Amino acid sequence: MAAEPAFDEAIHAPSRLRLCGLLRPVEDAEFSALRATLDMSEANLSKTVKALVELGYAQVKKESSASRSDRRRTTSVSLTARGKRAFDGHVAALQRLAAGVVV
């Protein structure tokens, strides 16, 4: 089912839009991989993720890694169902805007 077009100011910020775009097609992604792919500082990515978590659009999971010999935990980020709907609606609104349809 196609998402209802809805421009979302919270997602439209470039760093949030790029992060949502990376997370949408995957179940989750490790924080370190997101940081490298987006070429963002850890602090900026943390702030971006926190904003999406506060909106209910993303969730963070911390867990032990079987591939690590130390006790540090890995952090992964994923979009919630609400976040996926919001992102899909925002993309649909942008597509309509690009097609010359008033959103």
Backbone hydrogen bonds in HBPLUS format (Angstrom, degrees):
<---DONOR---> <-ACCEPTOR-->    atom                        ^
c    i                          cat <-CA-CA->   ^        H-A-AA   ^      H-
h    n   atom  resd res      DA  || num        DHA   H-A  angle D-A-AA Bond
n    s   type  num  typ     dist DA aas  dist angle  dist       angle   num
A0006-ALA N   A0089-GLY O   2.95 MM  83  4.90 167.2  1.97 110.7 112.8     1
A0011-ILE N   A0008-ASP O   3.10 MM   3  5.50 129.1  2.37 107.9 119.9     2
A0012-HIS N   A0008-ASP O   3.01 MM   4  6.14 147.2  2.12 151.8 162.2     3
A0016-ARG N   A0013-ALA O   3.00 MM   3  5.42 117.6  2.40 113.2 128.6     4
A0017-LEU N   A0013-ALA O   2.86 MM   4  5.98 164.5  1.89 164.0 168.7     5
A0018-ARG N   A0014-PRO O   2.97 MM   4  6.08 165.2  1.99 151.8 155.3     6
A0019-LEU N   A0015-SER O   3.05 MM   4  6.12 158.8  2.09 140.3 146.4     7
A0020-CYS N   A0016-ARG O   2.87 MM   4  6.04 168.2  1.88 153.0 156.3     8
A0021-GLY N   A0017-LEU O   2.93 MM   4  6.05 154.1  1.99 144.3 152.1     9
A0022-LEU N   A0018-ARG O   3.03 MM   4  6.31 146.3  2.14 144.8 153.0    10
A0023-LEU N   A0019-LEU O   2.97 MM   4  6.22 154.5  2.03 150.8 158.3    11
A0024-ARG N   A0020-CYS O   2.85 MM   4  5.81 146.7  1.96 152.2 159.0    12
A0026-VAL N   A0023-LEU O   3.17 MM   3  5.49 154.7  2.24 113.1 120.8    13
A0029-ALA N   A0077-VAL O   2.96 MM  48  5.47 148.6  2.06 145.5 155.3    14
A0077-VAL N   A0029-ALA O   2.82 MM  48  5.47 158.7  1.86 151.8 155.5    15
A0033-ALA N   A0030-GLU O   3.05 MM   3  5.33 120.7  2.42 103.6 118.0    16
A0034-LEU N   A0030-GLU O   3.01 MM   4  6.36 157.9  2.06 156.0 163.0    17
A0031-PHE N   A0075-THR O   2.75 MM  44  5.53 168.5  1.76 155.3 154.6    18
A0035-ARG N   A0031-PHE O   2.87 MM   4  6.12 162.3  1.91 155.1 160.0    19
A0036-ALA N   A0032-SER O   3.08 MM   4  6.25 160.6  2.12 143.4 148.1    20
A0037-THR N   A0033-ALA O   2.92 MM   4  6.03 166.2  1.94 150.0 154.3    21
A0038-LEU N   A0034-LEU O   2.85 MM   4  5.88 166.3  1.87 154.8 158.6    22
A0039-ASP N   A0035-ARG O   2.92 MM   4  5.67 117.8  2.31 132.0 146.6    23
A0040-MET N   A0035-ARG O   3.18 MM   5  5.31 155.0  2.25 142.1 149.2    24
A0039-ASP N   A0036-ALA O   3.28 MM   3  4.95 140.2  2.45  90.3 101.5    25
A0045-LEU N   A0041-SER O   2.97 MM   4  6.19 166.0  1.99 155.3 159.2    26
A0046-SER N   A0042-GLU O   2.86 MM   4  5.98 158.7  1.91 147.2 153.9    27
A0047-LYS N   A0043-ALA O   3.01 MM   4  6.21 157.2  2.06 146.4 152.1    28
A0048-THR N   A0044-ASN O   2.97 MM   4  6.20 155.3  2.03 145.7 152.5    29
A0049-VAL N   A0045-LEU O   2.84 MM   4  6.04 167.4  1.85 158.9 161.6    30
A0050-LYS N   A0046-SER O   2.87 MM   4  5.98 162.0  1.90 147.8 153.5    31
A0051-ALA N   A0047-LYS O   3.04 MM   4  6.23 154.1  2.11 143.3 149.4    32
A0052-LEU N   A0048-THR O   3.20 MM   4  6.52 156.6  2.26 146.6 152.2    33
A0053-VAL N   A0049-VAL O   2.86 MM   4  6.12 153.3  1.93 154.4 163.0    34
A0054-GLU N   A0050-LYS O   2.89 MM   4  6.10 162.0  1.93 151.8 156.2    35
A0055-LEU N   A0051-ALA O   3.19 MM   4  6.42 137.2  2.39 136.5 147.1    36
A0057-TYR N   A0052-LEU O   2.84 MM   5  5.09 145.7  1.95 168.6 160.3    37
A0058-ALA N   A0052-LEU O   3.28 MM   6  5.33 135.4  2.49 110.8 108.4    38
A0056-GLY N   A0053-VAL O   2.90 MM   3  5.01 149.4  2.00 103.7 113.8    39
A0080-THR N   A0057-TYR O   2.95 MM  23  5.34 163.3  1.98 120.1 124.8    40
A0059-GLN N   A0078-SER O   2.85 MM  19  5.52 150.5  1.94 154.9 161.6    41
A0078-SER N   A0059-GLN O   3.02 MM  19  5.52 154.5  2.09 155.8 161.8    42
A0061-LYS N   A0076-SER O   2.87 MM  15  5.25 162.0  1.90 151.5 155.6    43
A0076-SER N   A0061-LYS O   2.81 MM  15  5.25 163.2  1.84 154.3 160.2    44
A0063-GLU N   A0074-THR O   2.99 MM  11  5.54 155.6  2.05 151.6 159.4    45
A0074-THR N   A0063-GLU O   2.79 MM  11  5.54 153.5  1.86 169.3 160.1    46
A0068-ARG N   A0065-SER O   3.27 MM   3  5.49 165.4  2.29 106.7 111.1    47
A0084-LYS N   A0080-THR O   2.87 MM   4  6.19 155.7  1.93 154.0 160.3    48
A0085-ARG N   A0081-ALA O   3.00 MM   4  6.27 161.8  2.04 149.8 154.2    49
A0086-ALA N   A0082-ARG O   2.93 MM   4  6.15 159.9  1.98 147.3 153.3    50
A0087-PHE N   A0083-GLY O   2.87 MM   4  6.02 162.6  1.90 149.2 154.1    51
A0088-ASP N   A0084-LYS O   2.86 MM   4  5.98 168.0  1.87 151.6 155.5    52
A0089-GLY N   A0085-ARG O   2.89 MM   4  5.99 158.3  1.93 146.9 153.2    53
A0090-HIS N   A0086-ALA O   2.90 MM   4  6.06 150.5  1.99 143.7 152.1    54
A0091-VAL N   A0087-PHE O   2.88 MM   4  6.13 164.0  1.90 157.4 161.0    55
A0092-ALA N   A0088-ASP O   2.93 MM   4  6.11 157.6  1.98 144.6 151.4    56
A0093-ALA N   A0089-GLY O   2.93 MM   4  6.14 150.5  2.02 141.5 149.5    57
A0094-LEU N   A0090-HIS O   2.92 MM   4  6.22 155.2  1.98 149.4 156.1    58
A0095-GLN N   A0091-VAL O   2.87 MM   4  6.13 153.3  1.94 150.3 157.8    59
A0096-ARG N   A0092-ALA O   2.99 MM   4  6.25 155.3  2.05 145.7 152.0    60
A0097-LEU N   A0093-ALA O   2.90 MM   4  6.12 155.3  1.96 145.8 153.3    61
A0098-ALA N   A0094-LEU O   2.85 MM   4  6.07 156.6  1.91 147.5 153.6    62
A0099-ALA N   A0095-GLN O   2.99 MM   4  6.20 137.2  2.18 138.2 149.7    63
A0099-ALA N   A0096-ARG O   3.14 MM   3  4.99 125.0  2.46  90.4 104.8    64
A0101-VAL N   A0096-ARG O   2.82 MM   5  5.09 157.2  1.87 159.8 152.0    65
A0100-GLY N   A0097-LEU O   3.02 MM   3  5.13 157.4  2.08 104.7 111.3    66
